[in-house]
């Protein structure tokens, strides 16, 4: 937004029931509180209209709060407002040392963050509806898989130390397990129908799954988090977002640690990439040869697996860029 000039900056701090608003206008800061509902979002828009604050000359900034921000974001999109949705840690770290915290103060800090950094901020781009639907289905599937895993953890451990009681527990969970498995399969069927119903989504998932080791669920996660592979400038940037790029940790002569990945990453993509890397090592001859060669050289296995994860990200980016399926190299 380097070529955009704003005369007003608004920070919004959202909670489940309310959202606090701080408005920086004419070198004054005013604060308001609204109900986090359709009635409250309409009242917020009326306030701006009554104070003759033009949405065209105003930059609104709010923290990413998941479902709590759905109503206000939908209203701002409807009104074609200039607004950005930033990660809380990005705002907090840019401000520096902080003392004290409440919603009113947080809204002011968000407004100040927007006024200082507006040239580097990117306006919010709504996610396509088909990806919103896919995101919901994936979340339901993940919850069912987690419930099934948690449900069977105790009986499996119990069977090791008390076989008879463990068998009793498993017997009584058998029907529930079947129901969960059936529901997971049903959700996966809905996901496949959704993919096939949209040509663009079907094309993106098909290209990503052409890379050995990448399954439909992993490909769909990549498509959603990158909004059809548009939210990165190069493969290394996407790999960094996935948490598979090692960084140096050195300073002068006293700090000289091994390079390692940073914990700040998209953990969902990182988890799926890890399973994909293990599958690629087992089923891709080129990657299997690479893995075995590096193990023979004495390299750490987890380091090699991380390198494979990185390779997979670059392969996905390559097939998306070329719009051609991945072709295995022939020995």
Secondary structure, DSSP 8 states (H G I E B T S, - for coil): -TT---SEEEEEEE-SSEEEEEEEETTEEEEEEEESSHHHHHHHHHHHHHTT--GGGEEEEEE--GGGGHHHHHHHHHTT-EEEEE-HHHHHHHH-S-----HHHHHHHHHHHHHHHGGG--------HHHHHHHHHHHHHHHHHHHHHHHHHHHHHHHHH-HHHHHHHHHHHHHHHHHHHHHHHHHHHHHHHHHHH-HHHHHHHHHHHTSTT--HHHHHHHHHHTTTTTS-SSHHHHHHHTT--EEEEEETTTEEEEEEE-S-S-HHHHHHHHHHHHHHHHH-HHHHHHHHHHHHTT--HHHHHHHHHHHHHHHHHHHHHHTS-------
